[in-house]
């Protein structure tokens, strides 16, 4: 170089491309094609580590202690905590003859930046505030004065360490904990679902058990009825001692079997439904009577039984007698069952703290201690040979006692016997109570023309009922509700006796069908069923049954109930017949009453005839159509309710209106006959005379004469 200064305009290019430049000390020449640039590009280098824009040593952020004394340009890896703040770096370029001010830079933080970011030599600093936790790599490249970029160089690898709750181990714990929670929730839902299924299965099982008990009660009570019903007549016809003894044994055991069936039904009921208080009654005579019933059985087994009353006065309770009987007879029966021949049974009654204490002590086999705690659970029995039982009796006793606020306790020793002590709350006796029974008027005995329909699916029970009523009534029979309903619609019986549990259509469905049909709504219905619980009775009465009698029944009681229902129906029919009069005022009853439908039917009859009596062409078919009935159904219905045929009723109504016109008008008899619907005057006169025993003319004369006499 001649000098760094050149003269402006002193430049020349030769034909071969060589360039000439003049200066103060001469000129310079060179061939651009032969000019060679610098062989090496600048190399980027880190000069400082910045934390929050403050230069800081690398020692606190190195992973290895051996790196602590090195400059940042010699550090390969660093580690920062998540909360360190703003992380920054300063950088420069080396290994170039040109000054660093002529360079351009590009940087990229791999793991954070998507592309290289550019800066000049005056801004050789980069900052990254609040970097997320993770691994990063800082890359730099430099462009020299000739525009050549160096290759991107990885300057530093560093890691931003998350807090412990954001660490991989923490996230693994979160995943594990979430999995455990999900598993627990799923397990809980599964257990809840399983418990619900178990509960549903238990409810279904209880429903099936209850249904089974209902079916068993029906199937057992029906043959019991067939056994007990003829006993009364057999005892009356066979007076000898041997027959009376055998018949009494049959009756006693049949009644005992009936008691056991009722116990099963009581046990299946909820306690709130089974409890029932009655008027107070003395306890001592009640227990003595029950013990007396067992005396023969104790004598047959050779067991000495005693009853001691230590109550010293009136001792009254208000338990349902059937429940009290179940409590005492179960305990006495167990004492009889588990006491050997030659043993003793002592029954005592005492009073303490307003509680009656009944102790039943026997010298039987006794109960082991480990069994005494579970003996009152259902289907739990003492391990004894040759003793039949179901393990229900003591469970029933405990359930009934708890419902009435009583208690039962047991002391026993194997081989010496047992003592069951029952405690019952006492009640003050009622004084001056009057009897609720009212004298019953003797009803008129029904005649043989009355029809009874017996609906019963059991052949023997149906035959028994037919035999019972055949001498007094005309009896019809059906084997189920569907057949019974068809007979009611065609034969119109005066009363229906129906079983409840039957195939095809049960007694409740039959009753509902009869009550909702205008043709048959008036027929009295007596339900006869083995289901004697309160709910079954209420269901029948809610469906407007006239009576409900449980099996086994007493034949005389059933006969009396049937006669009473027919007598009541006869009284109602007579009153309905009076309401048929054309000028009788309408009677309004409670719509819930069965009889209200009969009175409504009567008013509909009257309204139709009132609108059509003057029409001599008005027929029975039109009359029935106005009531939405067939002529046959209308005839059966009116015959049953009023003992009148439709034609008789139409004629009588026309005659009533004729009487009114004869008394209150001066119209001719022929015109009156025409106005009230008679086609001929002669026929009108015959009908009128048949009813009043006088001709229409004589009736008018007598009426006018009576009117003049009364006015004088």
C-alpha positions in Angstrom: 0.0 0.0 0.0 1.5 3.4 -1.1 -0.6 5.1 1.7 -4.0 5.0 3.2 -5.0 8.1 1.3 -6.1 8.1 -2.3 -6.8 10.9 -4.7 -10.4 11.4 -5.7 -10.9 10.4 -9.3 -7.5 8.8 -9.7 -8.7 5.3 -10.8 -8.3 3.2 -14.0 -9.3 -0.2 -15.2 -7.1 -1.9 -17.8 -8.5 -4.1 -20.6 -7.4 -7.3 -18.7 -9.6 -6.2 -15.7 -6.7 -5.0 -13.6 -7.5 -1.9 -11.4 -5.3 1.1 -10.7 -5.8 3.6 -7.8 -3.6 6.7 -7.4 -2.5 8.2 -4.0 -0.2 10.7 -2.5 2.8 8.4 -2.6 2.1 6.6 -5.9 -0.5 4.2 -7.0 -1.7 0.7 -6.2 -2.8 -2.0 -8.7 -4.5 -5.4 -8.3 -6.6 -7.9 -10.2 -9.9 -8.4 -8.5 -10.1 -11.9 -9.9 -6.9 -12.9 -8.2 -7.9 -11.3 -4.9 -8.3 -13.9 -2.0 -10.5 -13.2 1.1 -9.6 -14.2 4.6 -9.9 -17.9 5.0 -11.5 -18.1 8.4 -14.9 -16.6 9.5 -15.2 -15.1 13.0 -16.0 -17.5 15.9 -18.7 -16.5 18.4 -17.8 -16.7 22.0 -19.7 -16.0 25.3 -18.1 -13.4 27.5 -20.4 -13.0 30.6 -23.3 -14.6 32.5 -26.0 -12.2 33.5 -28.7 -12.7 36.2 -31.2 -10.0 36.4 -28.9 -7.9 34.2 -26.0 -8.3 36.7 -22.8 -10.1 35.8 -22.3 -13.0 38.0 -19.9 -15.9 38.4 -20.9 -19.3 37.0 -19.9 -21.2 40.1 -23.4 -21.3 41.8 -24.9 -22.7 38.6 -22.4 -25.3 37.6 -23.3 -28.9 38.0 -19.7 -30.0 38.9 -17.4 -28.4 41.3 -14.4 -28.8 38.9 -16.1 -26.2 36.6 -16.4 -23.6 39.3 -13.1 -21.7 38.4 -13.7 -21.7 34.6 -14.9 -18.8 32.5 -18.3 -19.0 30.9 -16.7 -19.5 27.5 -15.3 -22.8 28.9 -18.6 -23.9 30.5 -20.7 -26.5 28.7 -23.6 -26.9 31.0 -25.3 -24.8 33.7 -28.3 -25.3 35.9 -30.8 -22.7 37.1 -33.7 -22.8 39.5 -37.1 -21.9 38.2 -37.2 -18.7 40.3 -33.8 -17.4 39.5 -35.2 -14.4 37.5 -33.9 -13.0 34.1 -31.1 -15.1 32.6 -28.8 -13.3 30.2 -25.6 -13.6 28.3 -23.0 -11.3 26.6 -21.1 -12.5 23.6 -18.5 -11.4 21.0 -16.4 -12.8 18.0 -12.8 -14.0 17.8 -10.3 -15.3 15.2 -10.8 -12.5 12.7 -8.5 -9.7 11.4 -11.5 -7.3 11.3 -12.7 -5.3 14.3 -15.8 -6.8 16.1 -17.8 -3.7 15.4 -18.1 -4.8 11.8 -19.8 -8.0 12.7 -23.5 -9.0 12.8 -24.8 -11.7 15.2 -27.7 -14.2 15.2 -28.8 -16.2 18.3 -31.3 -18.8 19.0 -32.3 -20.5 22.3 -33.2 -24.0 21.2 -36.2 -25.2 23.2 -37.7 -21.7 23.4 -37.0 -19.7 20.1 -38.5 -21.0 16.9 -35.9 -19.2 14.7 -32.7 -17.2 14.9 -32.9 -13.6 16.1 -30.5 -11.0 14.7 -28.6 -8.2 16.4 -25.6 -5.9 15.6 -22.3 -5.4 17.3 -23.6 -2.6 19.5 -26.2 -4.9 21.1 -24.3 -8.0 22.1 -26.5 -9.0 25.0 -29.5 -11.3 25.2 -32.0 -11.8 28.1 -34.7 -14.5 28.8 -37.0 -13.6 31.6 -39.1 -16.3 33.4 -38.0 -19.3 31.3 -40.2 -22.3 31.7 -38.6 -25.3 33.3 -36.8 -27.5 30.8 -33.6 -28.1 28.9 -32.2 -25.4 26.6 -29.3 -24.9 24.2 -27.9 -21.4 23.3 -26.7 -21.2 19.6 -24.8 -18.3 18.0 -23.5 -17.4 14.6 -21.5 -14.4 13.2 -21.4 -12.6 9.9 -18.1 -10.9 9.0 -17.4 -7.8 7.0 -17.6 -9.8 3.8 -21.2 -11.0 4.5 -20.2 -14.5 5.3 -22.0 -16.3 8.2 -20.3 -18.7 10.4 -21.9 -22.0 11.1 -24.3 -22.0 14.1 -22.4 -23.0 17.2 -23.9 -24.5 20.3 -22.5 -22.2 22.9 -24.1 -23.6 26.1 -26.5 -26.2 27.4 -28.4 -25.2 30.5 -31.4 -26.5 32.4 -34.1 -24.6 34.2 -34.9 -26.8 37.2 -38.6 -26.7 38.2 -39.7 -26.5 41.9 -40.2 -29.8 43.6 -43.9 -29.7 43.0 -43.3 -29.4 39.2 -40.6 -32.0 39.0 -40.9 -35.2 37.0 -41.0 -37.1 40.2 -43.8 -34.9 41.4 -45.7 -35.3 38.2 -45.2 -39.0 38.4 -46.6 -38.8 42.0 -49.5 -36.7 40.7 -50.2 -39.3 38.0 -49.9 -42.1 40.5 -52.1 -40.2 43.0 -54.7 -39.4 40.3 -54.7 -43.0 39.4 -55.2 -44.0 43.0 -58.0 -41.5 43.4 -59.7 -42.7 40.2 -59.3 -46.3 41.4 -60.8 -45.4 44.8 -63.7 -43.6 43.2 -64.3 -46.5 40.7 -64.0 -48.9 43.6 -66.4 -46.9 45.7 -68.8 -46.6 42.8 -68.5 -50.3 42.2 -69.1 -51.1 45.9 -72.1 -48.7 45.9 -73.4 -50.4 42.8 -72.7 -53.8 44.3 -74.4 -52.7 47.5 -77.4 -51.4 45.5 -77.6 -54.6 43.6 -77.4 -56.5 46.9 -80.1 -54.3 48.4 -82.3 -54.8 45.3 -81.7 -58.5 45.4 -82.6 -58.4 49.1 -85.7 -56.4 48.5 -86.6 -58.8 45.6 -86.0 -61.7 47.9 -88.1 -60.2 50.6 -90.8 -59.6 48.1 -90.7 -63.1 46.8 -90.7 -64.4 50.4 -93.7 -62.2 51.2 -95.4 -63.5 48.0 -94.5 -67.0 49.0 -96.0 -66.5 52.4 -99.2 -65.1 50.8 -99.4 -68.1 48.5 -98.7 -70.6 51.2 -101.3 -68.9 53.4 -103.9 -69.2 50.6 -103.0 -72.8 49.9 -103.0 -73.8 53.5 -105.9 -71.9 54.8 -108.2 -73.2 52.0 -107.8 -76.9 53.1 -108.1 -75.7 56.7 -111.4 -74.2 55.9 -112.5 -77.4 54.3 -111.4 -79.2 57.5 -113.0 -76.8 60.0 -116.2 -76.0 58.2 -117.8 -79.6 58.6 -116.5 -79.9 62.2 -119.4 -78.0 63.7 -122.1 -80.1 62.1 -120.1 -83.3 62.9 -119.8 -82.3 66.6 -123.6 -81.7 66.7 -124.4 -85.0 65.0 -122.0 -87.2 66.9 -122.6 -87.0 70.6 -120.7 -90.0 71.9 -117.6 -89.4 74.0 -115.1 -91.1 71.6 -116.2 -89.1 68.6 -116.3 -85.9 70.5 -112.7 -86.4 71.7 -111.4 -87.2 68.2 -113.3 -84.3 66.7 -112.0 -81.9 69.4 -108.5 -83.1 68.7 -109.0 -82.4 65.0 -110.4 -79.0 65.7 -107.6 -78.1 68.2 -104.8 -79.1 65.9 -106.4 -77.4 62.9 -106.7 -74.2 65.0 -103.1 -74.6 66.1 -102.0 -75.0 62.5 -104.0 -71.8 61.7 -102.2 -70.0 64.5 -98.8 -71.1 63.1 -99.8 -69.8 59.6 -100.8 -66.4 61.2 -97.5 -66.3 63.0 -95.7 -66.5 59.6 -97.8 -63.7 58.3 -97.1 -61.6 61.4 -93.4 -62.2 61.1 -93.4 -61.0 57.5 -95.1 -57.7 58.4 -93.3 -54.6 59.4 -93.4 -53.9 63.1 -95.2 -50.6 62.5 -98.0 -52.4 60.8 -98.2 -55.3 63.1 -98.6 -53.4 66.4 -102.2 -53.0 67.6 -103.5 -51.9 71.0 -106.9 -52.9 72.3 -109.0 -52.2 75.4 -107.2 -53.4 78.6 -108.0 -56.9 79.7 -106.8 -58.9 82.8 -103.7 -61.0 82.2 -103.9 -63.7 84.8 -107.2 -65.3 83.5 -105.8 -65.0 80.0 -102.6 -67.0 80.8 -104.6 -69.6 82.8 -106.9 -70.2 79.9 -103.9 -70.7 77.5 -102.1 -73.0 80.0 -105.4 -75.0 80.4 -105.3 -75.6 76.6 -101.9 -77.3 77.0 -102.9 -79.4 80.0 -103.9 -82.4 78.0 -100.6 -82.3 76.1 -98.6 -82.0 79.3 -100.5 -85.0 80.8 -99.9 -87.1 77.7 -96.2 -86.5 78.0 -96.1 -87.0 81.8 -95.0 -83.4 82.7 -96.2 -81.7 85.8 -97.3 -78.1 85.0 -98.3 -75.4 87.6 -99.5 -71.8 87.2 -98.9 -69.4 90.0 -100.4 -65.9 90.2 -98.3 -63.5 92.3 -99.7 -60.3 90.9 -101.9 -59.7 94.0 -104.6 -57.7 92.3 -105.7 -56.5 88.9 -103.0 -56.9 86.2 -104.2 -55.7 82.8 -102.5 -55.3 79.5 -103.5 -53.7 76.2 -101.8 -56.0 73.7 -103.6 -57.4 70.7 -104.9 -60.8 72.1 -103.6 -62.7 69.1 -100.1 -61.3 69.7 -100.2 -62.0 73.5 -101.4 -65.6 72.6 -98.4 -66.0 70.2 -96.0 -64.9 73.0 -97.3 -67.2 75.7 -98.1 -70.2 73.5 -94.7 -70.2 71.8 -92.9 -70.2 75.2 -95.2 -72.8 76.7 -94.9 -74.9 73.6 -91.1 -74.8 73.8 -91.2 -75.8 77.4 -93.4 -78.8 76.5 -91.2 -79.7 73.5 -87.8 -79.7 75.3 -88.8 -81.1 78.7 -88.6 -84.9 79.1 -91.3 -87.1 80.5 -91.4 -86.7 84.3 -90.2 -83.2 84.3 -91.8 -80.0 85.6 -92.9 -76.7 84.0 -93.7 -73.8 86.3 -95.4 -70.6 85.1 -95.7 -67.6 87.3 -97.0 -64.1 87.0 -95.8 -61.2 89.1 -95.8 -57.4 89.0 -92.8 -55.1 89.6 -92.3 -51.4 88.6 -95.5 -51.2 86.6 -94.4 -54.2 84.5 -95.9 -57.7 84.4 -93.3 -60.4 84.6 -94.2 -63.9 83.3 -91.6 -66.6 84.1 -91.7 -69.9 82.4 -89.3 -72.4 84.1 -88.8 -75.9 82.9 -86.5 -78.8 83.8 -85.7 -79.5 80.1 -82.5 -80.0 78.2 -81.2 -76.5 78.7 -79.3 -74.2 76.3 -75.6 -73.9 76.0 -74.1 -70.5 76.7 -72.8 -69.8 73.2 -76.3 -70.4 71.9 -78.1 -68.2 74.3 -77.1 -65.0 72.5 -78.4 -66.1 69.2 -81.5 -68.2 70.2 -83.8 -65.2 69.4 -82.6 -64.9 65.8 -84.7 -66.3 63.0 -84.2 -69.9 62.0 -81.9 -70.5 65.0 -82.6 -73.7 66.9 -81.2 -75.6 69.8 -79.3 -78.7 68.7 -81.7 -81.4 69.9 -82.5 -84.7 68.5 -86.0 -85.8 67.4 -87.4 -82.3 67.8 -89.1 -80.6 64.9 -89.2 -76.9 64.5 -88.3 -74.0 62.2 -86.6 -71.6 64.6 -89.3 -68.9 64.1 -91.2 -69.0 67.4 -88.7 -67.2 69.6 -87.9 -64.7 66.9 -91.6 -63.8 66.7 -91.8 -63.6 70.5 -88.9 -61.1 70.6 -90.2 -59.0 67.7 -93.7 -58.7 69.2 -92.3 -57.8 72.7 -90.0 -55.1 71.3 -92.9 -53.6 69.3 -95.0 -53.3 72.5 -92.1 -52.0 74.7 -91.6 -55.3 76.4 -88.5 -57.5 77.0 -87.5 -61.1 77.2 -84.5 -62.6 79.1 -83.1 -66.1 79.3 -81.2 -68.0 82.0 -80.3 -71.6 81.2 -78.0 -74.4 82.2 -77.5 -77.5 80.1 -79.1 -80.6 81.6 -81.0 -78.6 84.3 -83.5 -76.5 82.3 -84.3 -73.0 81.2 -86.1 -69.9 82.5 -87.7 -67.5 80.0 -88.8 -64.2 81.6 -91.2 -61.9 79.7 -91.8 -58.3 80.8 -94.9 -56.5 79.5 -96.0 -52.9 80.3 -99.2 -52.8 82.4 -102.3 -50.6 81.6 -105.0 -49.4 84.0 -108.3 -51.2 83.6 -111.2 -49.3 82.1 -114.2 -49.0 84.4 -117.8 -48.4 83.4 -117.2 -49.3 79.8 -120.3 -50.0 77.8 -120.7 -52.6 75.2 -120.4 -51.4 71.7 -122.6 -54.2 70.4 -126.1 -53.1 69.3 -129.1 -55.4 69.1 -129.6 -56.8 65.6 -133.0 -56.8 64.2 -134.0 -60.1 62.6 -133.9 -59.6 58.8 -136.5 -61.0 56.5 -135.3 -64.4 55.2 -134.5 -64.2 51.5 -136.5 -66.3 49.2 -135.3 -69.0 46.9 -135.4 -66.8 43.8 -132.4 -64.9 44.9 -129.2 -65.8 43.0 -125.8 -66.1 44.5 -122.6 -66.3 42.4 -119.7 -68.1 44.0 -116.3 -67.3 42.4 -113.6 -69.7 43.7 -110.7 -71.5 42.0 -110.4 -74.3 44.5 -112.8 -77.1 43.6 -113.4 -78.4 47.1 -113.9 -74.9 48.6 -116.4 -74.1 45.8 -118.3 -77.3 46.4 -118.4 -76.5 50.1 -119.8 -73.1 49.5 -122.4 -74.4 47.0 -123.5 -77.0 49.5 -123.7 -74.3 52.2 -126.0 -72.0 50.2 -127.8 -74.4 47.8 -130.7 -75.0 50.2 -131.6 -71.3 50.5 -130.5 -69.7 47.3 -130.2 -70.3 43.6 -126.4 -70.7 43.2 -124.1 -70.1 40.3 -120.4 -70.8 40.2 -117.3 -69.7 38.4 -113.7 -70.8 38.6 -112.0 -67.4 38.1 -112.8 -63.7 37.9 -113.2 -63.6 34.1 -115.8 -66.3 34.1 -117.5 -64.6 37.1 -117.6 -61.2 35.3 -119.3 -62.8 32.3 -121.9 -64.5 34.4 -122.6 -61.2 36.3 -123.3 -59.5 33.0 -125.6 -62.2 31.7 -127.3 -63.5 34.8 -127.3 -60.5 37.1 -126.9 -62.3 40.5 -128.2 -60.7 43.7 -124.8 -61.2 45.5 -121.3 -62.3 44.6 -119.0 -64.3 46.9 -115.5 -64.2 45.5 -112.1 -65.5 46.5 -109.2 -63.0 46.2 -106.3 -65.0 44.9 -107.3 -66.6 41.6 -105.8 -67.1 38.1 -106.7 -65.0 35.1 -108.5 -62.3 37.1 -108.2 -62.1 40.9 -111.0 -60.9 43.3 -109.8 -57.3 43.4 -109.8 -57.0 39.6 -113.3 -58.6 39.5 -114.5 -56.2 42.1 -113.1 -53.2 40.2 -114.6 -54.4 36.9 -118.1 -54.8 38.6 -118.0 -51.4 40.2 -116.9 -49.5 37.0 -119.6 -51.1 34.9 -123.0 -49.5 35.1 -124.7 -52.8 34.4 -123.2 -54.5 37.5 -122.2 -51.7 39.8 -125.1 -52.4 42.2 -124.3 -56.1 42.9 -123.1 -56.6 46.5 -119.7 -58.3 46.7 -118.3 -60.3 49.6 -114.6 -61.1 49.4 -113.6 -64.3 51.0 -109.8 -64.8 51.3 -107.0 -66.4 53.2 -105.3 -62.9 53.2 -106.6 -61.6 56.5 -104.1 -58.7 57.1 -105.2 -55.1 57.4 -103.8 -54.0 54.1 -105.7 -56.7 52.2 -109.0 -55.7 53.9 -108.4 -52.0 53.2 -107.6 -52.7 49.6 -110.9 -54.5 49.2 -112.9 -51.8 51.0 -111.2 -49.1 49.0 -112.5 -50.9 45.9 -116.0 -50.7 47.5 -116.4 -54.3 48.6 -119.5 -54.7 50.7 -117.8 -57.1 53.2 -114.5 -59.0 53.7 -114.3 -62.3 55.5 -111.1 -64.3 56.0 -110.5 -68.0 55.8 -111.1 -70.2 57.6 -114.6 -69.0 58.2 -117.4 -70.1 60.4 -120.3 -71.3 58.2 -123.0 -69.6 60.3 -121.1 -66.3 60.3 -120.9 -66.5 56.5 -124.6 -67.3 56.2 -125.4 -64.4 58.5 -123.2 -62.0 56.5 -124.8 -63.0 53.2 -128.3 -62.7 54.6 -127.5 -59.2 56.0 -126.1 -58.0 52.7 -129.1 -59.2 50.8 -131.4 -57.6 53.3 -129.6 -54.2 53.1 -129.8 -54.5 49.3 -133.5 -55.1 49.5 -134.0 -52.0 51.7 -132.0 -49.9 49.2 -134.0 -51.3 46.3 -137.3 -50.4 47.9 -136.0 -46.8 48.5 -134.8 -46.7 44.9 -138.2 -47.8 43.7 -139.7 -44.8 45.5 -137.3 -42.5 43.8 -138.6 -43.7 40.5 -141.8 -41.8 40.9 -142.0 -39.1 38.2 -142.5 -36.2 40.7 -140.1 -37.5 43.4 -137.3 -34.9 44.2 -133.7 -36.0 43.2 -131.5 -37.3 46.0 -127.8 -36.4 46.0 -125.3 -38.7 47.7 -121.5 -38.7 48.2 -120.0 -39.9 44.9 -117.6 -42.2 46.9 -120.5 -44.3 48.1 -121.4 -47.4 46.1 -125.1 -46.6 46.3 -124.6 -43.1 44.7 -124.2 -44.8 41.3 -127.6 -46.5 41.7 -129.3 -43.1 42.5 -127.5 -41.5 39.6 -128.7 -44.3 37.4 -132.3 -43.8 38.7 -132.1 -40.0 37.8 -130.9 -40.8 34.3 -133.8 -43.2 33.9 -136.3 -40.5 35.0 -134.7 -37.8 32.8 -135.0 -40.0 29.7 -138.6 -41.0 30.4 -139.5 -37.4 31.3 -138.2 -36.3 27.8 -140.0 -39.1 25.9 -143.1 -40.3 27.8 -145.4 -38.4 25.5 -144.0 -40.2 22.5 -146.2 -43.2 21.9 -143.5 -44.7 19.5 -140.8 -44.6 22.2 -139.4 -48.1 22.4 -137.4 -50.2 24.8 -134.5 -50.2 22.3 -134.4 -46.4 22.4 -134.7 -46.4 26.1 -131.7 -48.7 26.4 -129.7 -46.8 23.8 -130.2 -43.6 25.9 -128.5 -45.3 28.8 -125.8 -46.9 26.6 -127.0 -50.4 27.5 -128.4 -53.3 25.6 -132.2 -54.0 26.0 -131.3 -57.2 27.8 -128.9 -55.5 30.2 -131.4 -52.7 30.9 -134.1 -55.3 31.7 -131.7 -57.2 34.1 -130.5 -54.0 35.8 -134.1 -52.7 36.4 -135.3 -56.0 37.5 -132.5 -56.2 40.0 -132.9 -52.7 41.3 -136.6 -52.0 41.2 -138.2 -55.3 40.4 -139.7 -53.7 37.3 -139.3 -54.2 33.6 -138.6 -51.3 31.3 -142.0 -51.5 29.8 -143.7 -51.5 33.2 -141.7 -48.5 34.2 -142.6 -46.5 31.1 -146.3 -47.4 31.5 -146.3 -46.4 35.2 -144.6 -43.1 34.5 -147.1 -42.2 31.8 -149.9 -43.0 34.2 -148.4 -40.7 36.9 -148.3 -37.8 34.4 -151.9 -38.7 33.4 -153.0 -38.5 37.1 -151.5 -35.1 37.3 -153.3 -33.9 34.1 -156.6 -35.5 35.3 -156.4 -33.6 38.6 -155.1 -30.2 37.4 -156.7 -29.8 34.0 -160.0 -30.0 32.2 -158.6 -31.8 29.1 -160.6 -34.6 27.7 -159.5 -38.1 28.7 -158.7 -39.0 25.1 -156.5 -35.9 24.7 -154.8 -36.8 28.0 -154.1 -40.3 26.9 -152.6 -38.9 23.7 -150.4 -36.4 25.6 -148.9 -39.1 27.9 -148.1 -41.4 25.0 -150.9 -43.9 24.8 -151.9 -44.8 21.3 -155.6 -45.6 22.2 -158.0 -44.3 24.8 -159.3 -47.7 25.6 -155.9 -49.1 26.3 -155.2 -46.1 28.5 -158.4 -46.7 30.4 -157.6 -50.4 31.0 -154.1 -49.6 32.3 -155.3 -46.8 34.5 -158.1 -49.0 36.0 -155.6 -51.9 36.6 -153.5 -49.5 38.7 -156.1 -47.5 40.6 -159.2 -49.8 40.4 -161.2 -46.9 39.0 -161.6 -45.5 35.5 -160.0 -42.2 34.5 -163.4 -40.5 34.6 -164.1 -41.8 38.1 -160.6 -40.8 39.3 -161.2 -37.2 38.1 -164.7 -37.0 39.8 -163.2 -38.4 43.1 -160.4 -35.9 42.9 -162.7 -32.9 42.3 -165.0 -34.1 45.0 -162.2 -34.4 47.5 -160.9 -30.9 46.5 -164.4 -29.4 47.1 -164.7 -31.1 50.5 -161.3 -30.0 51.6 -162.1 -26.4 50.6 -165.3 -26.4 52.6 
